[in-house]
Amino acid sequence: MKLPPAFESLIERFAPAWLDRALVLKAISFALVGCVNATVDFAVFSLGHLYFGLPIIPANLISWCVAVTNSYVLNSMVTFAKESGRRLNVKSYLGFAATQVGGLIANTITVFALSFVMPVLFAKLLAIGASFVVDFTLSYLLVFRRREGTH
């Protein structure tokens, strides 16, 4: 099956970047921060829903907000420290949160679509991978991109 020319062009542009060692290390750091955030999300959701008796949707929104904030801080201070100058600001935070919504959407679409052709838990694993790629790419290209005059 041949990919459409637009996808081939996109792959040709991004493939060399994924082979860059520094970028791979950033991706690993981003994944480790993601593991921490998955734990934070689960713990805050569980506390809100099971201990405080919040309905599922409010508990989930609160846990997502806490996890996104934690992710922004950790990624600003560790993964993208060079690009962010280890500084936190509202504009970057809002941009980061917006990119995380992109990952949430990618995850949801992937798990839903793949659940028609494979077991849902396997589809969910692939969806986590899809959201990781979207979250990292959007964070790298939009939120924590290198600014003029920084090295």
VOGU-3710 file (C-alpha; in Angstrom, 3 decimals, decimal comma):
1> mklppafesl> 0,000/0,000/0,000  1,459/3,311/-1,056  1,109/6,321/1,235  -0,284/9,589/-0,097  2,459/12,042/-1,156  1,653/14,412/1,728  2,296/11,638/4,291  5,476/10,545/2,517  6,727/14,138/2,613  5,902/14,401/6,310
11> ierfapawld> 7,711/11,132/7,070  10,739/12,243/5,042  10,913/15,485/7,063  10,508/13,923/10,521  12,372/10,600/10,140  15,868/12,164/10,393  14,826/14,077/13,522  13,792/10,847/15,255  17,257/9,434/14,522  18,933/12,376/16,265
21> ralvlkaisf> 20,357/11,113/19,587  19,504/14,284/21,516  15,923/14,088/20,304  15,675/10,415/21,250  16,931/11,256/24,758  14,297/13,997/25,000  11,659/11,496/23,908  12,798/9,055/26,608  12,705/11,810/29,237  9,247/12,845/27,998
31> alvgcvnatv> 8,094/9,205/28,281  9,424/8,929/31,849  7,633/12,146/32,785  4,556/10,630/31,144  4,827/7,566/33,394  4,975/9,830/36,445  1,970/11,758/35,146  -0,036/8,601/34,492  0,534/7,705/38,152  -0,436/11,215/39,298
41> dfavfslghl> -3,556/11,147/37,114  -4,630/7,754/38,452  -3,933/8,678/42,102  -5,764/12,032/41,957  -8,702/10,463/40,110  -8,912/7,617/42,628  -8,698/9,995/45,576  -11,363/12,308/44,148  -13,751/9,594/43,057  -13,317/6,940/45,752
51> yfglpiipan> -12,423/9,014/48,818  -14,233/12,312/48,211  -17,093/10,743/46,243  -16,809/13,001/43,191  -18,615/11,819/40,068  -16,353/10,264/37,420  -16,261/13,216/35,007  -15,349/15,929/37,554  -12,793/13,606/39,183  -11,298/12,911/35,768
61> liswcvavtn> -11,151/16,599/34,802  -9,451/17,487/38,093  -6,935/14,645/37,758  -6,192/15,596/34,122  -5,583/19,230/35,143  -3,239/18,186/37,966  -1,384/15,757/35,690  -1,041/18,324/32,876  0,287/20,914/35,316  2,756/18,402/36,758
71> syvlnsmvtf> 3,788/17,409/33,250  4,380/21,030/32,249  6,557/21,688/35,291  8,610/18,492/34,910  9,035/18,894/31,157  10,006/22,569/31,548  12,574/21,778/34,217  13,947/18,500/32,831  13,014/17,350/29,326  12,927/20,768/27,658
81> akesgrrlnv> 15,081/22,652/30,183  17,360/24,068/27,485  14,464/25,284/25,360  12,449/26,705/28,273  15,400/28,162/30,151  13,868/26,375/33,161  11,267/29,143/33,321  7,550/28,619/33,803  5,038/30,996/32,262  1,313/31,082/31,663
91> ksylgfaatq> 1,541/31,308/27,856  3,712/28,188/27,601  1,533/26,388/30,134  -1,629/27,118/28,150  0,083/26,008/24,939  1,314/22,849/26,612  -2,148/22,087/28,012  -3,635/22,620/24,556  -1,155/20,149/23,025  -2,078/17,610/25,666
101> vggliantit> -5,695/17,881/24,530  -4,360/16,913/21,101  -2,879/13,767/22,617  -6,100/13,037/24,478  -8,022/13,294/21,204  -5,484/11,094/19,358  -5,698/8,522/22,136  -9,493/8,441/22,105  -9,792/8,192/18,315  -7,122/5,473/18,147
111> vfalsfvmpv> -8,578/3,252/20,854  -12,102/3,655/19,471  -11,149/2,941/15,850  -8,846/0,017/16,628  -11,336/-1,569/19,024  -13,304/-2,643/15,945  -10,402/-4,751/14,639  -8,542/-5,932/17,778  -9,026/-6,476/21,515  -9,702/-3,175/23,272
121> lfakllaiga> -6,778/-3,477/25,729  -4,303/-3,936/22,871  -5,956/-1,007/21,082  -5,488/1,054/24,251  -1,753/0,254/24,328  -1,442/1,434/20,732  -3,514/4,515/21,602  -1,089/5,378/24,418  1,699/5,184/21,844  -0,258/7,411/19,460
131> sfvvdftlsy> -0,904/10,007/22,145  2,765/9,919/23,159  3,850/10,700/19,590  1,295/13,525/19,272  2,061/14,975/22,736  5,829/14,868/22,256  5,741/16,211/18,700  3,417/19,099/19,566  5,409/19,922/22,704  8,702/19,822/20,799
141> llvfrrregt> 7,495/21,794/17,778  5,098/24,277/19,388  5,568/24,687/23,130  9,255/24,150/23,837  10,746/25,049/20,471  14,166/26,634/20,539  13,950/30,397/20,662  16,174/32,710/18,681  19,438/33,378/20,516  19,363/30,171/22,626
151> h> 21,754/27,289/22,119
//
